[in-house]
Structure formats: C-alpha cells, structure tokens
Amino acid sequence: MNFGQNNPCYELNLDINENYKTLVLSAFDELKDKNKKYLQPEATKKEFPELWNILGPLEPWFCEKVRIINHTTEDLGTSAIHLDVNEHLQYESTSPDAITQCALNIPLFEPVGDITRWWRQKNPDVIMPYDFWIGDGNSLETHKTNNNIYDMECIYEFEIKNKPVLFRTGIWHNCEQKAPQIRCMLSFHAHYTVDWDTLVATAKKYDLISL
C-alpha cells in the first residue's frame, strides 16, 4: 500500500476544545521551571494522563512523555533545518542521538501562516541533526539559524492551522514563522520502532486522516 509514502504530514480528525488548552497551559505553568537546559517542559503520562486522551485510538502508539511547546521557533532552534532526535529522552533506554521518525503535533494557537518545510540534501555531506543551528554549545543566546551551510532543496511545505498533524520528523525539516510569536502546542513522539508508513496506515484505519 502506497498511502503515506509521499506526504511528510497529514492533518488528523481529532477534536480540540478550550478545556484541553486550559489543561495544557496549566501543565506548562507547573512544569516550566523544571525543564532541562535547551528543552521545553516535558509532561509524563503518569503525571498528566488527561493530556493523552485526545489521541483516541492512536494513544498506544505514542511515548509516555510529551513536550509542551510555548515558545517561538527561533528560541527553540526549530527554525533551523534539523532532524528530531531523542534529546528529550522519550526513549529512556536509547541514545539521545537516536533519530525520532514520527510526531503528532497539536496546535493550540490561532493560525498565523507558519510554514513547515521538508528538505532533501543535494550532496553526500555528513550532516549532524543540528548542524544548521550554530552556537557555542553553552548559551541559547549564541545559537542562530543558518540554513545555507549545505545545499538543500525543499521537497514539501505545509501551513499548520487548527487540526492536529502527523509530522514525519526523521527527515530534514524546519518551521518558518511569519513573525516571531509564541506558539503553544503539544508534540507527542511515536515509539522508537514505529515507522512513518505504519503510523499513517494506522491513522487511516481509524478514519482519522483528513484529506
């Protein structure tokens, strides 16, 4: 079956209501001073099981740790072309450098034209996941985006709006904001061995793909 092999993102028919946004912001306020250096606050399913309810039948496919994003893309470094890795230790017995293949992002902000782009490298350069985000490795203030270091071509782009979105995070991608502003969203990562086509096929089986 070829479904899911081409597009690197799909909107899902999952309901988001104001009560859910309130739950997320409450968890963010509780956890924001406990986050690790460079990282967004992370909520666990054990502490905040209600955050996983929105996933419906997809819930078992995702890790028991979720990132709560309430930042600009430049602050987080996601405006730089990158691959998602296990830096948040979603996979606790796996290297923090392991590439994460799939995520489900749940936007809790009004759409403002933010674009996610996926990229393919043109040359056989050895590129590390965060080579496009340059700094001294110690201070966030020194880190700046430089997406022109390597020769890349854009292969797909998508404007995130109100619906939850499956994102293919194991290939090069970045997010471009029209204007710097804080975006509130949750980012769930699928289990380590769940590949992109499997997750898309599962969402299709439950009629969750919005076409």
matplotlib code that plots the C-alpha trace (Angstrom):
import matplotlib.pyplot as plt

x = [0.0, 1.5, -0.6, 1.6, 4.8, 4.8, 3.5, 5.5, 2.5, -1.3, -4.0, -6.0, -9.7, -9.2, -11.2, -9.5, -11.6, -10.9, -10.8, -7.9, -6.0, -6.5, -5.2, -2.1, -1.3, -1.9, 0.7, 3.1, 2.9, 3.5, 6.5, 8.1, 10.7, 11.6, 12.6, 16.1, 18.6, 17.7, 14.5, 10.8, 8.9, 8.1, 5.0, 4.7, 1.6, 1.9, 1.7, -0.8, -2.7, -5.5, -3.2, -3.1, -6.9, -7.0, -5.1, -8.0, -7.2, -3.6, -2.7, -0.9, 1.4, 3.0, 5.6, 4.6, 6.4, 5.2, 6.9, 4.9, 5.9, 5.1, 7.9, 9.0, 10.6, 13.9, 14.1, 13.8, 16.1, 13.3, 13.6, 16.8, 16.7, 17.0, 16.1, 14.3, 16.4, 15.9, 17.2, 14.1, 14.7, 11.3, 13.0, 14.6, 16.9, 18.0, 20.8, 19.8, 21.2, 18.7, 16.5, 12.8, 10.7, 7.2, 5.4, 1.9, 1.7, -1.4, -1.6, -3.2, -2.7, -4.5, -3.1, -0.8, 0.7, 3.6, 5.1, 6.8, 9.1, 10.8, 14.2, 16.5, 20.2, 21.7, 25.2, 26.6, 27.7, 27.8, 25.4, 24.5, 20.9, 21.5, 24.3, 22.1, 21.7, 25.1, 26.4, 28.9, 27.1, 26.6, 24.3, 21.0, 21.7, 24.7, 22.6, 21.5, 19.9, 22.0, 20.1, 22.6, 25.6, 24.7, 23.0, 19.4, 16.2, 12.7, 10.5, 7.3, 5.7, 2.7, 0.9, -0.2, -3.7, -6.1, -6.0, -3.6, -1.0, 1.1, 4.7, 7.5, 10.4, 13.1, 13.8, 15.2, 12.6, 12.1, 9.4, 9.3, 7.2, 5.8, 6.5, 8.2, 5.5, 4.9, 3.2, 1.5, 1.4, 2.0, 4.4, 4.0, 6.5, 5.7, 7.5, 11.1, 10.4, 7.2, 8.0, 6.2, 4.2, 2.9, 1.7, -0.1, -1.7, -2.9, -4.4, -6.1, -7.5, -9.3, -10.5, -8.5, -6.7, -8.1, -7.9]
y = [0.0, 3.3, 5.5, 7.7, 7.2, 10.6, 13.3, 14.0, 15.3, 14.7, 16.6, 14.4, 14.5, 14.8, 17.2, 20.0, 22.1, 25.0, 22.7, 20.8, 24.0, 25.0, 21.6, 22.1, 25.6, 24.5, 21.7, 24.1, 26.5, 23.7, 22.3, 25.4, 25.9, 22.2, 21.9, 20.9, 23.2, 24.0, 21.9, 22.6, 21.3, 17.6, 16.1, 12.4, 10.2, 9.1, 12.8, 14.1, 11.2, 13.6, 15.0, 11.7, 11.4, 13.5, 10.8, 8.4, 5.0, 6.3, 6.7, 3.3, 4.2, 7.2, 7.6, 8.3, 11.7, 14.8, 18.1, 21.2, 24.0, 27.6, 29.4, 31.0, 28.7, 30.7, 30.3, 26.6, 26.3, 24.7, 27.5, 25.8, 22.8, 19.7, 16.1, 15.3, 13.2, 11.6, 14.6, 14.7, 11.0, 9.9, 6.6, 6.2, 3.3, 4.7, 7.1, 10.8, 11.0, 8.4, 9.9, 10.0, 9.2, 10.4, 13.0, 14.2, 18.0, 19.5, 23.3, 25.4, 28.8, 30.7, 30.1, 32.9, 31.5, 29.5, 27.1, 23.8, 22.7, 19.4, 19.2, 16.9, 17.3, 17.6, 16.4, 13.5, 15.7, 14.2, 16.5, 16.2, 16.7, 20.3, 21.5, 24.3, 25.8, 27.3, 28.5, 27.9, 24.9, 26.7, 29.6, 29.8, 33.4, 32.4, 30.0, 31.3, 29.6, 29.3, 27.2, 28.0, 25.9, 22.9, 22.7, 21.6, 21.5, 22.0, 18.9, 19.8, 22.6, 22.8, 25.5, 24.4, 25.5, 24.3, 20.5, 18.0, 17.0, 13.9, 15.0, 13.0, 14.1, 11.7, 13.7, 17.2, 19.9, 23.3, 25.8, 29.4, 31.9, 34.9, 37.0, 35.9, 34.9, 32.3, 29.2, 26.8, 23.2, 19.6, 17.4, 13.6, 11.2, 7.7, 4.8, 4.3, 1.4, 2.8, 3.9, 6.6, 4.4, 2.3, 5.3, 6.8, 3.5, 3.1, 6.6, 5.8, 2.5, 4.6, 7.1, 9.9, 11.2, 14.5, 14.6]
z = [0.0, -1.0, 1.2, 3.4, 1.5, -0.2, 2.0, 5.2, 7.1, 7.5, 9.4, 11.7, 12.6, 16.4, 18.4, 20.4, 22.8, 25.1, 28.2, 26.7, 26.0, 29.7, 30.8, 28.6, 29.9, 33.5, 33.0, 31.3, 34.3, 36.7, 34.8, 33.1, 35.9, 35.9, 32.2, 31.2, 29.6, 25.9, 26.3, 26.6, 29.7, 29.4, 30.9, 31.6, 31.1, 34.8, 36.0, 33.4, 31.9, 30.7, 28.1, 26.2, 26.0, 22.8, 20.9, 20.9, 19.2, 18.4, 22.1, 22.4, 19.5, 21.3, 24.1, 27.6, 27.6, 25.7, 25.0, 25.9, 23.5, 24.4, 22.6, 19.3, 16.7, 16.9, 20.6, 20.3, 17.2, 15.1, 12.5, 11.6, 9.3, 11.6, 12.3, 15.6, 18.0, 21.3, 23.3, 25.5, 26.3, 25.1, 24.6, 28.0, 27.2, 23.9, 22.9, 23.0, 19.4, 18.1, 15.3, 16.0, 13.0, 13.7, 15.8, 16.4, 16.9, 18.5, 17.8, 20.5, 18.8, 16.1, 12.7, 11.5, 8.3, 9.9, 7.3, 7.9, 5.1, 4.4, 2.7, 0.8, 0.8, -2.7, -1.9, 0.2, 3.1, 6.5, 8.4, 12.1, 13.2, 14.5, 12.3, 10.9, 14.4, 15.3, 18.7, 21.4, 22.8, 26.2, 25.8, 23.9, 23.1, 20.9, 18.8, 15.5, 12.5, 9.3, 6.7, 4.0, 5.2, 3.0, -0.4, 0.2, -1.8, -0.5, -1.3, 0.6, 2.6, 4.9, 6.8, 10.3, 11.2, 13.8, 13.4, 15.0, 12.5, 12.0, 11.1, 9.6, 11.8, 10.7, 7.5, 7.3, 8.2, 9.7, 10.7, 9.4, 11.3, 9.5, 12.7, 15.9, 18.4, 21.0, 19.7, 22.2, 21.1, 22.3, 20.5, 21.0, 19.5, 18.3, 19.9, 18.7, 16.3, 14.8, 11.2, 9.3, 6.9, 9.8, 11.7, 8.7, 7.8, 11.4, 11.4, 8.1, 9.5, 12.2, 9.6, 11.3, 8.2, 6.9, 3.1]

ax = plt.figure().add_subplot(projection="3d")
ax.plot(x, y, z, "-o")
ax.set_aspect("equal")
plt.show()
